[in-house]
Amino acid sequence: MFGAAPPAPSPAERAAARLQVRQTFRGLGFYIASLWSAPLVLYYVNQALGRHIA
């Protein structure tokens, strides 16, 4: 009763899963890049505005 293997995903389901993984990694990469670059952007904006950070 519970020993049967699940049905194989269809080509459309496999393509949708690949797209979802790609979008997830793209979003994660953007998030990491934002975390890395935000302090640099804030530093240079403060420098440009004349608010020098000690």
TIRO-2110 file (N, C-alpha, C; in Angstrom, 1 decimal):
// TIRO-2110
0.8, -1.2, 0.0, N, 1, A
0.0, 0.0, 0.0, CA, 1, A
0.9, 1.3, 0.0, C, 1, A
1.9, 1.3, 0.9, N, 2, A
2.7, 2.5, 1.0, CA, 2, A
4.1, 2.3, 0.3, C, 2, A
4.3, 1.2, -0.3, N, 3, A
5.6, 0.9, -0.8, CA, 3, A
5.9, 1.3, -2.3, C, 3, A
4.8, 1.8, -2.9, N, 4, A
5.0, 2.2, -4.3, CA, 4, A
5.8, 3.5, -4.4, C, 4, A
6.6, 3.6, -5.5, N, 5, A
7.3, 4.8, -5.7, CA, 5, A
6.4, 5.9, -6.2, C, 5, A
6.7, 7.2, -5.9, N, 6, A
5.8, 8.2, -6.4, CA, 6, A
6.0, 8.4, -7.9, C, 6, A
5.1, 8.9, -8.6, N, 7, A
5.2, 9.0, -10.0, CA, 7, A
6.3, 10.0, -10.4, C, 7, A
6.9, 9.8, -11.5, N, 8, A
8.0, 10.7, -12.0, CA, 8, A
7.4, 12.0, -12.4, C, 8, A
8.1, 13.1, -12.1, N, 9, A
7.6, 14.4, -12.5, CA, 9, A
7.5, 14.6, -14.0, C, 9, A
6.6, 15.3, -14.4, N, 10, A
6.5, 15.6, -15.9, CA, 10, A
7.6, 16.6, -16.3, C, 10, A
7.9, 16.6, -17.6, N, 11, A
8.8, 17.6, -18.1, CA, 11, A
8.5, 19.1, -17.7, C, 11, A
7.2, 19.4, -17.7, N, 12, A
6.8, 20.7, -17.3, CA, 12, A
7.1, 21.0, -15.8, C, 12, A
6.9, 20.0, -14.9, N, 13, A
7.2, 20.1, -13.5, CA, 13, A
8.7, 20.2, -13.3, C, 13, A
9.5, 19.4, -14.0, N, 14, A
10.9, 19.6, -13.9, CA, 14, A
11.4, 20.9, -14.3, C, 14, A
10.9, 21.5, -15.4, N, 15, A
11.3, 22.8, -15.8, CA, 15, A
10.9, 23.9, -14.8, C, 15, A
9.7, 23.7, -14.2, N, 16, A
9.2, 24.7, -13.2, CA, 16, A
10.1, 24.6, -12.0, C, 16, A
10.5, 23.4, -11.6, N, 17, A
11.4, 23.2, -10.4, CA, 17, A
12.8, 23.9, -10.7, C, 17, A
13.3, 23.7, -11.9, N, 18, A
14.6, 24.3, -12.2, CA, 18, A
14.5, 25.8, -12.2, C, 18, A
13.4, 26.3, -12.8, N, 19, A
13.2, 27.8, -12.8, CA, 19, A
13.1, 28.3, -11.3, C, 19, A
12.4, 27.6, -10.5, N, 20, A
12.3, 28.0, -9.1, CA, 20, A
13.6, 28.0, -8.4, C, 20, A
14.4, 27.0, -8.6, N, 21, A
15.7, 26.9, -8.0, CA, 21, A
16.6, 28.1, -8.5, C, 21, A
16.5, 28.3, -9.8, N, 22, A
17.3, 29.4, -10.4, CA, 22, A
16.9, 30.8, -9.8, C, 22, A
15.6, 31.0, -9.7, N, 23, A
15.2, 32.3, -9.1, CA, 23, A
15.6, 32.4, -7.6, C, 23, A
15.5, 31.3, -6.9, N, 24, A
15.9, 31.3, -5.5, CA, 24, A
17.4, 31.7, -5.3, C, 24, A
18.2, 31.0, -6.1, N, 25, A
19.7, 31.3, -6.0, CA, 25, A
19.9, 32.8, -6.5, C, 25, A
19.2, 33.2, -7.5, N, 26, A
19.4, 34.6, -7.9, CA, 26, A
19.0, 35.6, -6.8, C, 26, A
17.9, 35.3, -6.2, N, 27, A
17.5, 36.2, -5.1, CA, 27, A
18.4, 36.1, -3.9, C, 27, A
19.0, 34.9, -3.6, N, 28, A
19.9, 34.8, -2.5, CA, 28, A
21.2, 35.6, -2.8, C, 28, A
21.6, 35.5, -4.1, N, 29, A
22.9, 36.2, -4.5, CA, 29, A
22.7, 37.7, -4.4, C, 29, A
21.5, 38.2, -4.8, N, 30, A
21.2, 39.6, -4.7, CA, 30, A
21.2, 40.0, -3.3, C, 30, A
20.6, 39.2, -2.4, N, 31, A
20.5, 39.5, -1.0, CA, 31, A
21.9, 39.6, -0.4, C, 31, A
22.8, 38.7, -0.7, N, 32, A
24.2, 38.7, -0.2, CA, 32, A
24.9, 39.9, -0.7, C, 32, A
24.8, 40.2, -2.0, N, 33, A
25.5, 41.3, -2.6, CA, 33, A
25.0, 42.6, -1.9, C, 33, A
23.7, 42.7, -1.6, N, 34, A
23.2, 43.9, -0.9, CA, 34, A
23.7, 44.0, 0.5, C, 34, A
23.8, 42.9, 1.2, N, 35, A
24.4, 43.0, 2.5, CA, 35, A
25.8, 43.5, 2.5, C, 35, A
26.6, 43.0, 1.5, N, 36, A
28.0, 43.4, 1.4, CA, 36, A
28.2, 44.8, 1.0, C, 36, A
27.3, 45.3, 0.0, N, 37, A
27.6, 46.6, -0.5, CA, 37, A
26.9, 47.7, 0.2, C, 37, A
25.9, 47.4, 1.0, N, 38, A
25.2, 48.5, 1.7, CA, 38, A
26.1, 49.4, 2.6, C, 38, A
26.9, 48.8, 3.4, N, 39, A
27.8, 49.6, 4.2, CA, 39, A
28.7, 50.5, 3.3, C, 39, A
29.2, 50.0, 2.2, N, 40, A
30.1, 50.8, 1.3, CA, 40, A
29.3, 52.0, 0.8, C, 40, A
28.1, 51.7, 0.3, N, 41, A
27.2, 52.8, -0.2, CA, 41, A
26.9, 53.8, 0.8, C, 41, A
26.6, 53.4, 2.0, N, 42, A
26.3, 54.4, 3.1, CA, 42, A
27.5, 55.2, 3.4, C, 42, A
28.7, 54.6, 3.5, N, 43, A
29.9, 55.3, 3.8, CA, 43, A
30.2, 56.4, 2.7, C, 43, A
30.1, 56.0, 1.4, N, 44, A
30.4, 57.0, 0.4, CA, 44, A
29.3, 58.1, 0.3, C, 44, A
28.1, 57.8, 0.6, N, 45, A
27.0, 58.8, 0.7, CA, 45, A
27.3, 59.8, 1.8, C, 45, A
27.7, 59.2, 3.0, N, 46, A
28.0, 60.1, 4.1, CA, 46, A
29.2, 61.0, 3.8, C, 46, A
30.2, 60.4, 3.1, N, 47, A
31.4, 61.2, 2.7, CA, 47, A
31.0, 62.3, 1.7, C, 47, A
30.1, 62.0, 0.8, N, 48, A
29.7, 63.0, -0.2, CA, 48, A
28.8, 64.1, 0.5, C, 48, A
28.1, 63.8, 1.5, N, 49, A
27.3, 64.8, 2.2, CA, 49, A
28.0, 65.5, 3.2, C, 49, A
29.3, 65.2, 3.4, N, 50, A
30.1, 65.9, 4.4, CA, 50, A
29.9, 65.4, 5.8, C, 50, A
29.3, 64.3, 6.0, N, 51, A
29.1, 63.7, 7.4, CA, 51, A
30.1, 62.6, 7.6, C, 51, A
31.3, 63.0, 7.9, N, 52, A
32.4, 62.1, 8.1, CA, 52, A
32.3, 61.3, 9.3, C, 52, A
32.4, 60.0, 9.1, N, 53, A
32.3, 59.0, 10.2, CA, 53, A
33.7, 58.9, 10.8, C, 53, A
33.7, 58.9, 12.1, N, 54, A
35.0, 58.8, 12.9, CA, 54, A
35.7, 57.5, 12.6, C, 54, A
END
